Amino acid sequence: MADKELTTLLSLINHRQDRLASACKEIADWIDRQGDVPVAGKIRDSLKAVEADEVLVKKTLTSLNVERPLPRFR
């Protein structure tokens, strides 16, 4: 798979992961307002793993976006 295709795929996965995390946060907030703080806390704890991976994912995407010159052979 070419770098461009891989970058596109990873960007799409990252975007969808961000949207799912956002939706889960909204659900946790709603559950919290309903008074079930322990369940809301479990959702937020699960989201911490997603947030922890965000730095690595963005670093990987950035490294793939760099146009690498072809090696020069002499």
mmCIF file of the N, C-alpha and C atoms, coordinates in Angstrom:
data_MODEL
# 
_entry.id   MODEL 
# 
loop_
_atom_site.group_PDB 
_atom_site.id 
_atom_site.type_symbol 
_atom_site.label_atom_id 
_atom_site.label_alt_id 
_atom_site.label_comp_id 
_atom_site.label_asym_id 
_atom_site.label_entity_id 
_atom_site.label_seq_id 
_atom_site.pdbx_PDB_ins_code 
_atom_site.Cartn_x 
_atom_site.Cartn_y 
_atom_site.Cartn_z 
_atom_site.occupancy 
_atom_site.B_iso_or_equiv 
_atom_site.pdbx_formal_charge 
_atom_site.auth_seq_id 
_atom_site.auth_comp_id 
_atom_site.auth_asym_id 
_atom_site.auth_atom_id 
_atom_site.pdbx_PDB_model_num 
ATOM 1   N N  . MET A 1 1  ? 0.848   -1.169 0.000  1.00 0.00 ? 1  MET A N  1 
ATOM 2   C CA . MET A 1 1  ? 0.000   0.000  0.000  1.00 0.00 ? 1  MET A CA 1 
ATOM 3   C C  . MET A 1 1  ? 0.898   1.238  0.000  1.00 0.00 ? 1  MET A C  1 
ATOM 4   N N  . ALA A 1 2  ? 0.605   2.189  -0.843 1.00 0.00 ? 2  ALA A N  1 
ATOM 5   C CA . ALA A 1 2  ? 1.396   3.409  -0.959 1.00 0.00 ? 2  ALA A CA 1 
ATOM 6   C C  . ALA A 1 2  ? 1.180   4.299  0.266  1.00 0.00 ? 2  ALA A C  1 
ATOM 7   N N  . ASP A 1 3  ? 2.171   5.148  0.537  1.00 0.00 ? 3  ASP A N  1 
ATOM 8   C CA . ASP A 1 3  ? 2.074   6.058  1.682  1.00 0.00 ? 3  ASP A CA 1 
ATOM 9   C C  . ASP A 1 3  ? 0.815   6.921  1.618  1.00 0.00 ? 3  ASP A C  1 
ATOM 10  N N  . LYS A 1 4  ? 0.479   7.400  0.421  1.00 0.00 ? 4  LYS A N  1 
ATOM 11  C CA . LYS A 1 4  ? -0.697  8.266  0.279  1.00 0.00 ? 4  LYS A CA 1 
ATOM 12  C C  . LYS A 1 4  ? -1.975  7.512  0.643  1.00 0.00 ? 4  LYS A C  1 
ATOM 13  N N  . GLU A 1 5  ? -2.088  6.282  0.188  1.00 0.00 ? 5  GLU A N  1 
ATOM 14  C CA . GLU A 1 5  ? -3.272  5.468  0.515  1.00 0.00 ? 5  GLU A CA 1 
ATOM 15  C C  . GLU A 1 5  ? -3.327  5.167  2.007  1.00 0.00 ? 5  GLU A C  1 
ATOM 16  N N  . LEU A 1 6  ? -2.185  4.858  2.572  1.00 0.00 ? 6  LEU A N  1 
ATOM 17  C CA . LEU A 1 6  ? -2.110  4.564  3.999  1.00 0.00 ? 6  LEU A CA 1 
ATOM 18  C C  . LEU A 1 6  ? -2.461  5.803  4.818  1.00 0.00 ? 6  LEU A C  1 
ATOM 19  N N  . THR A 1 7  ? -1.947  6.947  4.397  1.00 0.00 ? 7  THR A N  1 
ATOM 20  C CA . THR A 1 7  ? -2.256  8.195  5.094  1.00 0.00 ? 7  THR A CA 1 
ATOM 21  C C  . THR A 1 7  ? -3.749  8.493  5.034  1.00 0.00 ? 7  THR A C  1 
ATOM 22  N N  . THR A 1 8  ? -4.347  8.312  3.868  1.00 0.00 ? 8  THR A N  1 
ATOM 23  C CA . THR A 1 8  ? -5.780  8.553  3.710  1.00 0.00 ? 8  THR A CA 1 
ATOM 24  C C  . THR A 1 8  ? -6.587  7.631  4.611  1.00 0.00 ? 8  THR A C  1 
ATOM 25  N N  . LEU A 1 9  ? -6.229  6.363  4.622  1.00 0.00 ? 9  LEU A N  1 
ATOM 26  C CA . LEU A 1 9  ? -6.945  5.392  5.448  1.00 0.00 ? 9  LEU A CA 1 
ATOM 27  C C  . LEU A 1 9  ? -6.799  5.709  6.932  1.00 0.00 ? 9  LEU A C  1 
ATOM 28  N N  . LEU A 1 10 ? -5.577  5.982  7.377  1.00 0.00 ? 10 LEU A N  1 
ATOM 29  C CA . LEU A 1 10 ? -5.353  6.297  8.791  1.00 0.00 ? 10 LEU A CA 1 
ATOM 30  C C  . LEU A 1 10 ? -6.041  7.598  9.191  1.00 0.00 ? 10 LEU A C  1 
ATOM 31  N N  . SER A 1 11 ? -6.066  8.571  8.291  1.00 0.00 ? 11 SER A N  1 
ATOM 32  C CA . SER A 1 11 ? -6.766  9.827  8.577  1.00 0.00 ? 11 SER A CA 1 
ATOM 33  C C  . SER A 1 11 ? -8.261  9.585  8.757  1.00 0.00 ? 11 SER A C  1 
ATOM 34  N N  . LEU A 1 12 ? -8.822  8.755  7.909  1.00 0.00 ? 12 LEU A N  1 
ATOM 35  C CA . LEU A 1 12 ? -10.243 8.422  8.016  1.00 0.00 ? 12 LEU A CA 1 
ATOM 36  C C  . LEU A 1 12 ? -10.530 7.695  9.336  1.00 0.00 ? 12 LEU A C  1 
ATOM 37  N N  . ILE A 1 13 ? -9.708  6.734  9.667  1.00 0.00 ? 13 ILE A N  1 
ATOM 38  C CA . ILE A 1 13 ? -9.883  6.003  10.927 1.00 0.00 ? 13 ILE A CA 1 
ATOM 39  C C  . ILE A 1 13 ? -9.764  6.961  12.110 1.00 0.00 ? 13 ILE A C  1 
ATOM 40  N N  . ASN A 1 14 ? -8.771  7.847  12.063 1.00 0.00 ? 14 ASN A N  1 
ATOM 41  C CA . ASN A 1 14 ? -8.577  8.811  13.145 1.00 0.00 ? 14 ASN A CA 1 
ATOM 42  C C  . ASN A 1 14 ? -9.775  9.742  13.277 1.00 0.00 ? 14 ASN A C  1 
ATOM 43  N N  . HIS A 1 15 ? -10.295 10.213 12.141 1.00 0.00 ? 15 HIS A N  1 
ATOM 44  C CA . HIS A 1 15 ? -11.458 11.104 12.158 1.00 0.00 ? 15 HIS A CA 1 
ATOM 45  C C  . HIS A 1 15 ? -12.669 10.392 12.769 1.00 0.00 ? 15 HIS A C  1 
ATOM 46  N N  . ARG A 1 16 ? -12.887 9.181  12.357 1.00 0.00 ? 16 ARG A N  1 
ATOM 47  C CA . ARG A 1 16 ? -14.045 8.433  12.887 1.00 0.00 ? 16 ARG A CA 1 
ATOM 48  C C  . ARG A 1 16 ? -13.864 8.121  14.367 1.00 0.00 ? 16 ARG A C  1 
ATOM 49  N N  . GLN A 1 17 ? -12.636 7.833  14.778 1.00 0.00 ? 17 GLN A N  1 
ATOM 50  C CA . GLN A 1 17 ? -12.360 7.578  16.186 1.00 0.00 ? 17 GLN A CA 1 
ATOM 51  C C  . GLN A 1 17 ? -12.643 8.839  17.005 1.00 0.00 ? 17 GLN A C  1 
ATOM 52  N N  . ASP A 1 18 ? -12.249 9.997  16.499 1.00 0.00 ? 18 ASP A N  1 
ATOM 53  C CA . ASP A 1 18 ? -12.530 11.258 17.194 1.00 0.00 ? 18 ASP A CA 1 
ATOM 54  C C  . ASP A 1 18 ? -14.026 11.486 17.345 1.00 0.00 ? 18 ASP A C  1 
ATOM 55  N N  . ARG A 1 19 ? -14.774 11.197 16.274 1.00 0.00 ? 19 ARG A N  1 
ATOM 56  C CA . ARG A 1 19 ? -16.230 11.394 16.330 1.00 0.00 ? 19 ARG A CA 1 
ATOM 57  C C  . ARG A 1 19 ? -16.900 10.424 17.301 1.00 0.00 ? 19 ARG A C  1 
ATOM 58  N N  . LEU A 1 20 ? -16.433 9.169  17.309 1.00 0.00 ? 20 LEU A N  1 
ATOM 59  C CA . LEU A 1 20 ? -16.987 8.202  18.259 1.00 0.00 ? 20 LEU A CA 1 
ATOM 60  C C  . LEU A 1 20 ? -16.654 8.588  19.700 1.00 0.00 ? 20 LEU A C  1 
ATOM 61  N N  . ALA A 1 21 ? -15.436 9.047  19.931 1.00 0.00 ? 21 ALA A N  1 
ATOM 62  C CA . ALA A 1 21 ? -15.044 9.479  21.274 1.00 0.00 ? 21 ALA A CA 1 
ATOM 63  C C  . ALA A 1 21 ? -15.899 10.661 21.716 1.00 0.00 ? 21 ALA A C  1 
ATOM 64  N N  . SER A 1 22 ? -16.151 11.592 20.814 1.00 0.00 ? 22 SER A N  1 
ATOM 65  C CA . SER A 1 22 ? -16.983 12.745 21.136 1.00 0.00 ? 22 SER A CA 1 
ATOM 66  C C  . SER A 1 22 ? -18.405 12.306 21.498 1.00 0.00 ? 22 SER A C  1 
ATOM 67  N N  . ALA A 1 23 ? -18.939 11.378 20.722 1.00 0.00 ? 23 ALA A N  1 
ATOM 68  C CA . ALA A 1 23 ? -20.287 10.870 21.010 1.00 0.00 ? 23 ALA A CA 1 
ATOM 69  C C  . ALA A 1 23 ? -20.318 10.164 22.362 1.00 0.00 ? 23 ALA A C  1 
ATOM 70  N N  . CYS A 1 24 ? -19.291 9.386  22.662 1.00 0.00 ? 24 CYS A N  1 
ATOM 71  C CA . CYS A 1 24 ? -19.234 8.690  23.952 1.00 0.00 ? 24 CYS A CA 1 
ATOM 72  C C  . CYS A 1 24 ? -19.147 9.678  25.113 1.00 0.00 ? 24 CYS A C  1 
ATOM 73  N N  . LYS A 1 25 ? -18.410 10.778 24.915 1.00 0.00 ? 25 LYS A N  1 
ATOM 74  C CA . LYS A 1 25 ? -18.332 11.808 25.960 1.00 0.00 ? 25 LYS A CA 1 
ATOM 75  C C  . LYS A 1 25 ? -19.701 12.430 26.203 1.00 0.00 ? 25 LYS A C  1 
ATOM 76  N N  . GLU A 1 26 ? -20.438 12.685 25.120 1.00 0.00 ? 26 GLU A N  1 
ATOM 77  C CA . GLU A 1 26 ? -21.783 13.239 25.269 1.00 0.00 ? 26 GLU A CA 1 
ATOM 78  C C  . GLU A 1 26 ? -22.693 12.264 26.011 1.00 0.00 ? 26 GLU A C  1 
ATOM 79  N N  . ILE A 1 27 ? -22.575 10.989 25.698 1.00 0.00 ? 27 ILE A N  1 
ATOM 80  C CA . ILE A 1 27 ? -23.373 9.973  26.393 1.00 0.00 ? 27 ILE A CA 1 
ATOM 81  C C  . ILE A 1 27 ? -23.005 9.929  27.869 1.00 0.00 ? 27 ILE A C  1 
ATOM 82  N N  . ALA A 1 28 ? -21.695 9.979  28.163 1.00 0.00 ? 28 ALA A N  1 
ATOM 83  C CA . ALA A 1 28 ? -21.246 9.976  29.559 1.00 0.00 ? 28 ALA A CA 1 
ATOM 84  C C  . ALA A 1 28 ? -21.789 11.192 30.301 1.00 0.00 ? 28 ALA A C  1 
ATOM 85  N N  . ASP A 1 29 ? -21.779 12.351 29.651 1.00 0.00 ? 29 ASP A N  1 
ATOM 86  C CA . ASP A 1 29 ? -22.323 13.560 30.289 1.00 0.00 ? 29 ASP A CA 1 
ATOM 87  C C  . ASP A 1 29 ? -23.812 13.399 30.571 1.00 0.00 ? 29 ASP A C  1 
ATOM 88  N N  . TRP A 1 30 ? -24.548 12.823 29.613 1.00 0.00 ? 30 TRP A N  1 
ATOM 89  C CA . TRP A 1 30 ? -25.983 12.617 29.793 1.00 0.00 ? 30 TRP A CA 1 
ATOM 90  C C  . TRP A 1 30 ? -26.241 11.642 30.947 1.00 0.00 ? 30 TRP A C  1 
ATOM 91  N N  . ILE A 1 31 ? -25.484 10.556 30.973 1.00 0.00 ? 31 ILE A N  1 
ATOM 92  C CA . ILE A 1 31 ? -25.640 9.566  32.056 1.00 0.00 ? 31 ILE A CA 1 
ATOM 93  C C  . ILE A 1 31 ? -25.321 10.201 33.394 1.00 0.00 ? 31 ILE A C  1 
ATOM 94  N N  . ASP A 1 32 ? -24.292 11.033 33.410 1.00 0.00 ? 32 ASP A N  1 
ATOM 95  C CA . ASP A 1 32 ? -23.905 11.747 34.633 1.00 0.00 ? 32 ASP A CA 1 
ATOM 96  C C  . ASP A 1 32 ? -25.060 12.621 35.129 1.00 0.00 ? 32 ASP A C  1 
ATOM 97  N N  . ARG A 1 33 ? -25.710 13.340 34.204 1.00 0.00 ? 33 ARG A N  1 
ATOM 98  C CA . ARG A 1 33 ? -26.841 14.202 34.581 1.00 0.00 ? 33 ARG A CA 1 
ATOM 99  C C  . ARG A 1 33 ? -28.033 13.378 35.082 1.00 0.00 ? 33 ARG A C  1 
ATOM 100 N N  . GLN A 1 34 ? -28.128 12.116 34.626 1.00 0.00 ? 34 GLN A N  1 
ATOM 101 C CA . GLN A 1 34 ? -29.220 11.260 35.077 1.00 0.00 ? 34 GLN A CA 1 
ATOM 102 C C  . GLN A 1 34 ? -28.954 10.707 36.470 1.00 0.00 ? 34 GLN A C  1 
ATOM 103 N N  . GLY A 1 35 ? -27.736 10.902 36.954 1.00 0.00 ? 35 GLY A N  1 
ATOM 104 C CA . GLY A 1 35 ? -27.403 10.501 38.316 1.00 0.00 ? 35 GLY A CA 1 
ATOM 105 C C  . GLY A 1 35 ? -26.608 9.223  38.433 1.00 0.00 ? 35 GLY A C  1 
ATOM 106 N N  . ASP A 1 36 ? -26.224 8.608  37.342 1.00 0.00 ? 36 ASP A N  1 
ATOM 107 C CA . ASP A 1 36 ? -25.440 7.362  37.424 1.00 0.00 ? 36 ASP A CA 1 
ATOM 108 C C  . ASP A 1 36 ? -23.958 7.681  37.204 1.00 0.00 ? 36 ASP A C  1 
ATOM 109 N N  . VAL A 1 37 ? -23.376 8.298  38.199 1.00 0.00 ? 37 VAL A N  1 
ATOM 110 C CA . VAL A 1 37 ? -21.986 8.745  38.123 1.00 0.00 ? 37 VAL A CA 1 
ATOM 111 C C  . VAL A 1 37 ? -21.013 7.584  37.894 1.00 0.00 ? 37 VAL A C  1 
ATOM 112 N N  . PRO A 1 38 ? -21.200 6.417  38.540 1.00 0.00 ? 38 PRO A N  1 
ATOM 113 C CA . PRO A 1 38 ? -20.249 5.317  38.292 1.00 0.00 ? 38 PRO A CA 1 
ATOM 114 C C  . PRO A 1 38 ? -20.191 4.867  36.829 1.00 0.00 ? 38 PRO A C  1 
ATOM 115 N N  . VAL A 1 39 ? -21.335 4.766  36.176 1.00 0.00 ? 39 VAL A N  1 
ATOM 116 C CA . VAL A 1 39 ? -21.346 4.350  34.768 1.00 0.00 ? 39 VAL A CA 1 
ATOM 117 C C  . VAL A 1 39 ? -20.681 5.420  33.898 1.00 0.00 ? 39 VAL A C  1 
ATOM 118 N N  . ALA A 1 40 ? -20.995 6.667  34.135 1.00 0.00 ? 40 ALA A N  1 
ATOM 119 C CA . ALA A 1 40 ? -20.367 7.757  33.379 1.00 0.00 ? 40 ALA A CA 1 
ATOM 120 C C  . ALA A 1 40 ? -18.855 7.728  33.575 1.00 0.00 ? 40 ALA A C  1 
ATOM 121 N N  . GLY A 1 41 ? -18.418 7.443  34.789 1.00 0.00 ? 41 GLY A N  1 
ATOM 122 C CA . GLY A 1 41 ? -16.986 7.355  35.083 1.00 0.00 ? 41 GLY A CA 1 
ATOM 123 C C  . GLY A 1 41 ? -16.317 6.214  34.321 1.00 0.00 ? 41 GLY A C  1 
ATOM 124 N N  . LYS A 1 42 ? -17.010 5.085  34.196 1.00 0.00 ? 42 LYS A N  1 
ATOM 125 C CA . LYS A 1 42 ? -16.450 3.947  33.449 1.00 0.00 ? 42 LYS A CA 1 
ATOM 126 C C  . LYS A 1 42 ? -16.280 4.303  31.974 1.00 0.00 ? 42 LYS A C  1 
ATOM 127 N N  . ILE A 1 43 ? -17.243 5.016  31.419 1.00 0.00 ? 43 ILE A N  1 
ATOM 128 C CA . ILE A 1 43 ? -17.135 5.434  30.012 1.00 0.00 ? 43 ILE A CA 1 
ATOM 129 C C  . ILE A 1 43 ? -15.946 6.366  29.850 1.00 0.00 ? 43 ILE A C  1 
ATOM 130 N N  . ARG A 1 44 ? -15.825 7.326  30.743 1.00 0.00 ? 44 ARG A N  1 
ATOM 131 C CA . ARG A 1 44 ? -14.708 8.281  30.652 1.00 0.00 ? 44 ARG A CA 1 
ATOM 132 C C  . ARG A 1 44 ? -13.358 7.573  30.831 1.00 0.00 ? 44 ARG A C  1 
ATOM 133 N N  . ASP A 1 45 ? -13.300 6.589  31.725 1.00 0.00 ? 45 ASP A N  1 
ATOM 134 C CA . ASP A 1 45 ? -12.056 5.825  31.904 1.00 0.00 ? 45 ASP A CA 1 
ATOM 135 C C  . ASP A 1 45 ? -11.683 5.079  30.626 1.00 0.00 ? 45 ASP A C  1 
ATOM 136 N N  . SER A 1 46 ? -12.679 4.515  29.949 1.00 0.00 ? 46 SER A N  1 
ATOM 137 C CA . SER A 1 46 ? -12.420 3.810  28.695 1.00 0.00 ? 46 SER A CA 1 
ATOM 138 C C  . SER A 1 46 ? -11.902 4.762  27.623 1.00 0.00 ? 46 SER A C  1 
ATOM 139 N N  . LEU A 1 47 ? -12.378 5.981  27.627 1.00 0.00 ? 47 LEU A N  1 
ATOM 140 C CA . LEU A 1 47 ? -11.963 6.973  26.642 1.00 0.00 ? 47 LEU A CA 1 
ATOM 141 C C  . LEU A 1 47 ? -10.529 7.458  26.869 1.00 0.00 ? 47 LEU A C  1 
ATOM 142 N N  . LYS A 1 48 ? -10.007 7.271  28.069 1.00 0.00 ? 48 LYS A N  1 
ATOM 143 C CA . LYS A 1 48 ? -8.632  7.694  28.356 1.00 0.00 ? 48 LYS A CA 1 
ATOM 144 C C  . LYS A 1 48 ? -7.636  6.955  27.459 1.00 0.00 ? 48 LYS A C  1 
ATOM 145 N N  . ALA A 1 49 ? -7.904  5.689  27.160 1.00 0.00 ? 49 ALA A N  1 
ATOM 146 C CA . ALA A 1 49 ? -7.022  4.919  26.276 1.00 0.00 ? 49 ALA A CA 1 
ATOM 147 C C  . ALA A 1 49 ? -7.021  5.508  24.869 1.00 0.00 ? 49 ALA A C  1 
ATOM 148 N N  . VAL A 1 50 ? -8.181  5.928  24.408 1.00 0.00 ? 50 VAL A N  1 
ATOM 149 C CA . VAL A 1 50 ? -8.288  6.551  23.083 1.00 0.00 ? 50 VAL A CA 1 
ATOM 150 C C  . VAL A 1 50 ? -7.495  7.858  23.077 1.00 0.00 ? 50 VAL A C  1 
ATOM 151 N N  . GLU A 1 51 ? -7.659  8.654  24.107 1.00 0.00 ? 51 GLU A N  1 
ATOM 152 C CA . GLU A 1 51 ? -6.956  9.933  24.184 1.00 0.00 ? 51 GLU A CA 1 
ATOM 153 C C  . GLU A 1 51 ? -5.449  9.728  24.297 1.00 0.00 ? 51 GLU A C  1 
ATOM 154 N N  . ALA A 1 52 ? -5.028  8.685  24.995 1.00 0.00 ? 52 ALA A N  1 
ATOM 155 C CA . ALA A 1 52 ? -3.600  8.413  25.143 1.00 0.00 ? 52 ALA A CA 1 
ATOM 156 C C  . ALA A 1 52 ? -2.965  8.040  23.810 1.00 0.00 ? 52 ALA A C  1 
ATOM 157 N N  . ASP A 1 53 ? -3.713  7.373  22.960 1.00 0.00 ? 53 ASP A N  1 
ATOM 158 C CA . ASP A 1 53 ? -3.196  6.965  21.645 1.00 0.00 ? 53 ASP A CA 1 
ATOM 159 C C  . ASP A 1 53 ? -3.184  8.104  20.631 1.00 0.00 ? 53 ASP A C  1 
ATOM 160 N N  . GLU A 1 54 ? -3.878  9.192  20.934 1.00 0.00 ? 54 GLU A N  1 
ATOM 161 C CA . GLU A 1 54 ? -4.012  10.285 19.977 1.00 0.00 ? 54 GLU A CA 1 
ATOM 162 C C  . GLU A 1 54 ? -2.656  10.859 19.556 1.00 0.00 ? 54 GLU A C  1 
ATOM 163 N N  . VAL A 1 55 ? -1.741  11.013 20.495 1.00 0.00 ? 55 VAL A N  1 
ATOM 164 C CA . VAL A 1 55 ? -0.426  11.568 20.181 1.00 0.00 ? 55 VAL A CA 1 
ATOM 165 C C  . VAL A 1 55 ? 0.321   10.662 19.199 1.00 0.00 ? 55 VAL A C  1 
ATOM 166 N N  . LEU A 1 56 ? 0.290   9.360  19.449 1.00 0.00 ? 56 LEU A N  1 
ATOM 167 C CA . LEU A 1 56 ? 0.972   8.416  18.566 1.00 0.00 ? 56 LEU A CA 1 
ATOM 168 C C  . LEU A 1 56 ? 0.351   8.405  17.172 1.00 0.00 ? 56 LEU A C  1 
ATOM 169 N N  . VAL A 1 57 ? -0.962  8.431  17.101 1.00 0.00 ? 57 VAL A N  1 
ATOM 170 C CA . VAL A 1 57 ? -1.649  8.418  15.809 1.00 0.00 ? 57 VAL A CA 1 
ATOM 171 C C  . VAL A 1 57 ? -1.294  9.672  15.010 1.00 0.00 ? 57 VAL A C  1 
ATOM 172 N N  . LYS A 1 58 ? -1.355  10.833 15.648 1.00 0.00 ? 58 LYS A N  1 
ATOM 173 C CA . LYS A 1 58 ? -1.042  12.078 14.946 1.00 0.00 ? 58 LYS A CA 1 
ATOM 174 C C  . LYS A 1 58 ? 0.427   12.121 14.511 1.00 0.00 ? 58 LYS A C  1 
ATOM 175 N N  . LYS A 1 59 ? 1.320   11.591 15.347 1.00 0.00 ? 59 LYS A N  1 
ATOM 176 C CA . LYS A 1 59 ? 2.745   11.537 14.988 1.00 0.00 ? 59 LYS A CA 1 
ATOM 177 C C  . LYS A 1 59 ? 2.941   10.640 13.764 1.00 0.00 ? 59 LYS A C  1 
ATOM 178 N N  . THR A 1 60 ? 2.261   9.512  13.739 1.00 0.00 ? 60 THR A N  1 
ATOM 179 C CA . THR A 1 60 ? 2.356   8.590  12.609 1.00 0.00 ? 60 THR A CA 1 
ATOM 180 C C  . THR A 1 60 ? 1.818   9.232  11.334 1.00 0.00 ? 60 THR A C  1 
ATOM 181 N N  . LEU A 1 61 ? 0.664   9.887  11.437 1.00 0.00 ? 61 LEU A N  1 
ATOM 182 C CA . LEU A 1 61 ? 0.088   10.546 10.273 1.00 0.00 ? 61 LEU A CA 1 
ATOM 183 C C  . LEU A 1 61 ? 1.009   11.647 9.757  1.00 0.00 ? 61 LEU A C  1 
ATOM 184 N N  . THR A 1 62 ? 1.599   12.387 10.655 1.00 0.00 ? 62 THR A N  1 
ATOM 185 C CA . THR A 1 62 ? 2.513   13.458 10.255 1.00 0.00 ? 62 THR A CA 1 
ATOM 186 C C  . THR A 1 62 ? 3.728   12.889 9.539  1.00 0.00 ? 62 THR A C  1 
ATOM 187 N N  . SER A 1 63 ? 4.267   11.792 10.041 1.00 0.00 ? 63 SER A N  1 
ATOM 188 C CA . SER A 1 63 ? 5.453   11.213 9.412  1.00 0.00 ? 63 SER A CA 1 
ATOM 189 C C  . SER A 1 63 ? 5.131   10.654 8.027  1.00 0.00 ? 63 SER A C  1 
ATOM 190 N N  . LEU A 1 64 ? 3.905   10.192 7.812  1.00 0.00 ? 64 LEU A N  1 
ATOM 191 C CA . LEU A 1 64 ? 3.521   9.673  6.504  1.00 0.00 ? 64 LEU A CA 1 
ATOM 192 C C  . LEU A 1 64 ? 3.224   10.785 5.511  1.00 0.00 ? 64 LEU A C  1 
ATOM 193 N N  . ASN A 1 65 ? 2.832   11.945 6.016  1.00 0.00 ? 65 ASN A N  1 
ATOM 194 C CA . ASN A 1 65 ? 2.507   13.065 5.139  1.00 0.00 ? 65 ASN A CA 1 
ATOM 195 C C  . ASN A 1 65 ? 3.752   13.715 4.536  1.00 0.00 ? 65 ASN A C  1 
ATOM 196 N N  . VAL A 1 66 ? 4.894   13.458 5.103  1.00 0.00 ? 66 VAL A N  1 
ATOM 197 C CA . VAL A 1 66 ? 6.126   14.061 4.608  1.00 0.00 ? 66 VAL A CA 1 
ATOM 198 C C  . VAL A 1 66 ? 6.499   13.407 3.285  1.00 0.00 ? 66 VAL A C  1 
ATOM 199 N N  . GLU A 1 67 ? 6.715   14.220 2.291  1.00 0.00 ? 67 GLU A N  1 
ATOM 200 C CA . GLU A 1 67 ? 7.140   13.694 0.996  1.00 0.00 ? 67 GLU A CA 1 
ATOM 201 C C  . GLU A 1 67 ? 8.601   13.291 1.105  1.00 0.00 ? 67 GLU A C  1 
ATOM 202 N N  . ARG A 1 68 ? 8.866   12.036 0.952  1.00 0.00 ? 68 ARG A N  1 
ATOM 203 C CA . ARG A 1 68 ? 10.234  11.557 1.050  1.00 0.00 ? 68 ARG A CA 1 
ATOM 204 C C  . ARG A 1 68 ? 10.844  11.505 -0.346 1.00 0.00 ? 68 ARG A C  1 
ATOM 205 N N  . PRO A 1 69 ? 12.036  12.069 -0.488 1.00 0.00 ? 69 PRO A N  1 
ATOM 206 C CA . PRO A 1 69 ? 12.690  11.958 -1.796 1.00 0.00 ? 69 PRO A CA 1 
ATOM 207 C C  . PRO A 1 69 ? 13.134  10.533 -2.047 1.00 0.00 ? 69 PRO A C  1 
ATOM 208 N N  . LEU A 1 70 ? 13.210  10.186 -3.293 1.00 0.00 ? 70 LEU A N  1 
ATOM 209 C CA . LEU A 1 70 ? 13.711  8.863  -3.644 1.00 0.00 ? 70 LEU A CA 1 
ATOM 210 C C  . LEU A 1 70 ? 15.207  8.787  -3.315 1.00 0.00 ? 70 LEU A C  1 
ATOM 211 N N  . PRO A 1 71 ? 15.662  7.645  -2.852 1.00 0.00 ? 71 PRO A N  1 
ATOM 212 C CA . PRO A 1 71 ? 17.081  7.532  -2.536 1.00 0.00 ? 71 PRO A CA 1 
ATOM 213 C C  . PRO A 1 71 ? 17.937  7.680  -3.799 1.00 0.00 ? 71 PRO A C  1 
ATOM 214 N N  . ARG A 1 72 ? 19.071  8.268  -3.639 1.00 0.00 ? 72 ARG A N  1 
ATOM 215 C CA . ARG A 1 72 ? 19.980  8.450  -4.771 1.00 0.00 ? 72 ARG A CA 1 
ATOM 216 C C  . ARG A 1 72 ? 21.042  7.367  -4.736 1.00 0.00 ? 72 ARG A C  1 
ATOM 217 N N  . PHE A 1 73 ? 21.109  6.631  -5.784 1.00 0.00 ? 73 PHE A N  1 
ATOM 218 C CA . PHE A 1 73 ? 22.113  5.564  -5.880 1.00 0.00 ? 73 PHE A CA 1 
ATOM 219 C C  . PHE A 1 73 ? 23.208  6.014  -6.823 1.00 0.00 ? 73 PHE A C  1 
ATOM 220 N N  . ARG A 1 74 ? 24.432  5.767  -6.452 1.00 0.00 ? 74 ARG A N  1 
ATOM 221 C CA . ARG A 1 74 ? 25.562  6.161  -7.302 1.00 0.00 ? 74 ARG A CA 1 
ATOM 222 C C  . ARG A 1 74 ? 26.372  4.957  -7.659 1.00 0.00 ? 74 ARG A C  1 
# 
